[in-house]
């Protein structure tokens, strides 16, 4: 097949590589000329994705994969077009901003030719595929969906850093606007993906047709919103346990020993492109979902809560140097999308502290571009907050942070034995060593 992938980001490029690795001819479209140039040079634009570089080294010289900024080069004659353009959500209003996706859809539609399967993988509010993309594509292309082309929704369900493994592990969900479209999508994804054996599933791992685009859209929102709600509940348990002098981690371990309990872990922040964002897309469809809204608000309040714990242990933070350990939103991943570092730094500044940031994955220059002042292990500091669960922080101790008097561990990763004279508080325990 000839396949076009629109947007060569941290999901789109690995998808394009996966499709090419199955023997298909793939053209990636991206508005960033630098990304296009790097891909055509068989160089990964964003290091950190397992196996991406080795696959680029194999596929680009072989002519299986190339990139372009020109839709007219990639879209005409394609058997399938897969779109993974980012959808943004306004921080203040929680309303989706379709700007980039609208632009990409218009460009795609202007060059669409009959016989193409169009699949959107970007997470969307329910109904978007049918009520927004279908009429827009039809208007611009002059083609009729279900007759001249087929349109489906098939959500990406992978995590950056392990995209290729996740593509094999998780069922590929599809939902069409017509039965023909769903069948074409099923056949397409069966031809470009491989699936691990999953004896734990009630049906065989593979491509699952959910019956409609709306069902597939809701499935992605449901699985991510569930996680946000579960973490919100865990965070509320944690804050109560702190007041009562209870170790919430021990409570969660005990609760989860019963097979019907699956309580997640509390922490300083919920970050990344997915969990903090998709509940807002769900609320776009269902604004009266009080449980979803309350959980999102509870999780968003955790960075300020961590700073309040630090202030309670330290006293006034005015003029103190406080290092935030971890800029990334999760350990081992070089990504700051919706990272808790930003609200934590903001809360520290509001308390009068001078916040500094350390992250083993980021250079001083990279931190500066993020508006963060770098800290280097061994420099004087008054207090510390663990924001990301990097493996390096498991062996970090008070000897590495001269002058440190207090520590708030927002991820429960530090070793109490390495902080013998420091007032150490762990979210959900409020235990002090």
LOLUM-424608 format. One record per residue (C-alpha): z, y, x negated. Coordinates in steps of 0.2 Angstrom, whole numbers, padded with zeros to 4 digits, always signed. Each point is the difference from the previous one (the first is absolute). Example, Ala and Ser with C-alpha at 12.3 -4.5 7.8 and 13.67 -1.06 7.14 Angstrom:
REM LOLUM-424608
+0039-0022-0062 -0003+0017-0006 
//
This chain:
REM LOLUM-424608
+0000+0000+0000 -0002+0018-0004 +0017+0008+0002 +0006+0018+0000 +0018+0005-0003 +0004+0018+0004 +0015+0007-0010 +0004-0008-0017 +0018+0003+0000 +0015-0012-0004 -0006-0011+0015 -0018+0003+0001 -0005-0003-0018 +0009-0017+0000 -0008-0005+0016 -0017+0005-0007 +0004-0011-0015 +0005-0014+0011 -0016+0000+0010 -0010+0001-0016 +0009-0015-0008 -0006-0011+0015 -0018+0003-0005 -0005+0015+0011 -0008+0016-0006 +0013+0014+0003 -0002+0019-0001 +0015+0011+0000 -0001+0018+0007 +0013+0013-0006 +0001+0019+0001 +0008+0001-0017 -0014+0000-0014 +0013-0005-0013 +0005-0016+0009 -0018-0004+0002 -0004+0002-0018 +0015-0011-0005 -0005-0014+0012 -0018+0000-0007 +0008+0000-0018 +0010-0016+0006 +0016+0009-0003 +0014+0000+0013 +0004+0018+0006 +0018-0004+0004 +0008-0013-0012 +0013-0011+0007 -0009-0011+0012 +0001-0018-0005 -0017-0008-0006 -0010+0016+0005 -0006+0004-0018 -0005-0018-0004 -0010-0001+0016 -0009+0017-0003 -0004-0006-0017 -0009-0015+0007 -0008+0007+0016 -0007+0017-0005 -0010-0006-0015 -0006-0014+0010 -0007+0012+0013 +0010-0006+0014 +0010+0016+0002 -0004+0019-0002 +0006+0016+0007 -0008+0016+0006 +0004+0017+0008 -0015-0001+0011 +0001-0008+0018 -0019-0001+0001 +0001-0012-0015 +0013-0011+0007 -0001-0001+0019 -0019-0003+0005 -0004-0019+0001 +0018-0006-0002 +0005-0015+0009 +0018+0006+0001 +0009+0016-0004 +0019+0000-0003 +0009+0017+0001 +0017+0002-0008 +0001+0019+0000 +0018+0008+0000 +0007+0006+0017 +0014+0013-0003 +0015+0004+0011 +0007+0018+0001 +0018+0000-0007 +0005+0013+0012 -0008-0005+0017 -0002-0019-0004 -0018+0002+0007 -0015-0009-0008 -0013+0010-0010 -0016-0009+0002 -0010+0013-0011 -0005-0011-0014 -0004-0015+0012 -0010+0011+0011 -0010+0006-0015 -0003-0017-0006 -0005-0007+0017 -0012+0014+0002 -0008-0004-0016 +0000-0018+0003 -0008+0002+0017 -0014+0012-0006 -0006-0014-0011 +0004-0016+0011 -0015-0012+0003 -0001-0013+0014 +0008-0017-0003 +0016+0006-0010 +0018-0005+0003 +0012+0015-0002 +0018-0005-0003 +0014+0013-0001 +0015-0006-0011 +0010+0016+0000 +0015-0001+0011 -0003+0009+0016 +0009+0005+0016 -0004-0012+0014 -0017+0004+0008 -0007+0010-0014 -0014-0013-0004 -0007+0000+0018 +0003+0018+0005 -0003+0010-0016 -0011-0010-0012 -0011-0008+0013 -0006+0016+0009 -0001+0009-0017 -0011-0013-0008 -0011-0002+0015 -0003+0019+0002 -0005+0003-0018 -0009-0016-0004 -0009-0001+0017 +0004-0019+0000 +0010-0009+0014 +0015-0010-0005 -0001-0018+0006 -0019+0000-0001 -0006+0009-0016 +0016-0002-0010 +0018-0007+0002 +0016+0008-0002 +0017-0008-0004 +0017+0004-0006 +0008-0011-0014 +0016+0007-0007 +0003-0002-0019 +0017-0009-0002 +0002+0001-0019 +0012+0008-0013 -0007+0009-0015 +0003-0009-0016 -0003-0017+0009 -0015+0003+0011 -0010-0016-0005 +0015-0011+0002 +0004+0008+0017 -0018-0002+0006 +0002-0019-0002 +0017-0001+0007 -0001+0009+0016 -0011-0003+0015 -0014+0012+0002 +0001+0008+0018 -0015+0006+0009 -0003+0008+0017 -0017+0005+0007 -0007+0011+0014 -0011-0015+0005 +0001-0019-0002 -0016+0001-0011 +0008+0013-0011 +0016-0011-0002 -0010-0015-0004 -0010+0009-0013 +0016+0007-0008 +0007-0017-0001 -0015-0007-0009 +0000+0015-0012 +0018-0002-0005 -0001-0019-0002 -0015+0003-0012 +0009+0013-0011 +0018-0006+0000 +0010-0016-0005 +0016-0005+0007 +0015-0009-0006 +0007-0015+0009 +0014+0006+0011 +0010-0015+0008 +0013+0013+0006 -0013+0007+0013 -0002-0007+0017 -0019+0002-0002 -0011-0002-0015 -0001+0014-0012 -0016+0009+0001 -0009+0013+0011 +0009+0002+0016 -0009+0009+0015 +0013+0009+0010 -0012+0003+0015 -0002+0019-0001 +0000+0014-0012 +0015+0007+0008 +0010-0016-0003 -0004+0000-0018 +0004+0018-0001 +0017-0003+0008 +0003-0015-0011 +0000+0010-0016 +0011+0014+0007 +0012-0013+0007 +0003-0009-0016 +0003+0016-0010 +0010+0008+0013 +0011-0015+0001 +0004+0002-0018 +0005+0018+0002 +0010-0003+0015 +0009-0015-0009 +0004+0011-0015 +0006+0014+0011 +0012-0012+0008 +0006-0007-0017 +0002+0018-0006 +0011+0004+0015 +0010-0016-0004 +0002+0006-0018 +0006+0017+0005 +0013-0007+0012 +0005-0013-0014 +0003+0014-0012 +0012+0009+0012 +0010-0017+0003 +0000-0006-0018 -0011-0015+0003 -0013-0007-0011 -0015+0000+0011 -0011-0010-0012 +0013-0015+0002 -0001+0003+0019 -0019-0001+0000 +0000-0015-0011 +0012-0009+0012 -0010+0006+0016 -0016-0006-0007 +0007-0017-0004 -0003-0003+0019 -0019-0003+0003 -0002+0013+0014 +0006+0014-0010 -0012+0009-0012 +0009+0016-0005 -0008+0010-0013 +0008+0009-0015 +0007+0018+0001 -0005+0013-0013 -0003+0018-0005 -0018+0001+0007 -0014-0008+0008 -0016+0005-0009 -0018-0005-0002 -0016+0002+0010 +0005-0011+0014 +0018-0002+0006 +0004+0019+0002 -0017+0004+0007 -0005-0013+0013 +0015+0002+0011 -0006+0018+0003 -0017-0007+0005 +0009-0011+0012 +0009+0015+0007 -0016+0009+0002 -0005-0013+0013 +0018-0003+0007 +0010+0016-0002 +0014-0007+0011 +0004-0014-0013 +0018+0005-0003 +0004-0014-0011 -0015+0003-0012 +0004+0019-0001 +0019-0003-0003 -0004-0012-0014 -0012+0012-0008 +0012+0014+0000 +0014-0011-0006 -0010-0006-0015 -0006+0018-0004 +0018+0006-0001 +0005-0013-0014 -0005+0011-0015 +0011+0014+0006 +0014-0013+0004 -0001-0006-0018 +0002+0017-0007 +0015+0003+0012 +0008-0016-0007 -0003+0007-0018 +0008+0016+0005 +0015-0009+0008 +0003-0009-0016 -0004+0015-0012 +0006+0015+0009 -0012+0015+0001 -0016-0003-0008 -0004+0018-0004 -0007+0002-0018 +0001-0019-0004 -0014-0009-0008 -0004-0015+0011 -0013-0013-0004 -0010-0009+0013 -0004-0017-0007 -0017-0005+0007 -0015+0011+0006 -0009-0015+0007 +0003-0005+0018 +0004-0018-0005 +0004-0009-0016 -0015-0005-0012 -0013+0009+0010 -0008+0016-0007 -0001+0009+0017 +0010+0015+0007 -0007+0000+0018 +0014+0006+0011 +0012-0005-0014 +0018+0004+0003 +0000+0010-0017 -0006+0015+0009 +0013+0002+0014 +0013-0005-0012 -0005+0014-0013 -0001+0012+0015 +0018-0005+0006 +0007+0002-0018 -0008+0017-0002 +0007+0005+0017 +0017-0005-0007 -0002+0011-0015 -0003-0013-0012 -0014-0001-0014 -0009-0016+0004 -0009-0009-0013 -0011-0016+0002 -0002-0015-0011 -0013-0014+0003 -0006-0013-0013 -0017+0000+0008 -0004+0019+0000 -0002+0012-0015 +0007+0017-0001 -0016+0008+0005 -0003-0012+0015 +0018+0005+0006 -0004+0018-0002 -0016-0001+0010 +0011-0007+0014 +0012+0015-0002 +0014-0010-0008 +0009+0004-0016 +0001-0015-0012 +0016-0007-0007 +0000-0011-0015 +0013-0014-0003 +0013+0006-0012 +0001+0018+0006 +0016+0008+0007 +0002-0001+0019 +0014+0001+0012 -0005-0012+0014 -0013-0012+0005 -0009-0007+0015 -0010-0016+0000 -0015+0002+0011 -0012-0014-0005 +0005-0018-0004 -0010-0001-0017 +0006-0015-0010 +0004+0012-0014 +0015+0007+0010 +0008-0017+0001 +0005+0001-0018 +0003+0019+0000 +0018+0005-0003 +0011+0016-0003 -0003-0001-0019 -0018+0004+0004 +0004+0016+0010 +0012+0010-0011 +0013+0010+0010 -0004-0009+0016 +0016+0000+0012 -0007-0006+0016 -0014-0011+0006 -0007-0004+0017 -0010-0016+0000 -0012+0002+0015 -0008-0018-0003 +0015-0011-0005 -0008-0004-0017 +0012+0006-0013 +0013-0011-0009 +0018+0006+0003 +0005-0007-0017 -0011+0013-0008 +0008+0015+0008 +0018-0003-0004 +0007+0018+0000 -0013+0007+0013 +0004+0002+0018 -0014-0011+0007 -0005+0000+0018 -0012-0012+0008 -0008+0004+0017 +0007-0012+0012 +0016-0004-0010 +0007+0017-0006 +0009-0011-0012 +0006+0009-0016 +0002-0007-0017 
//
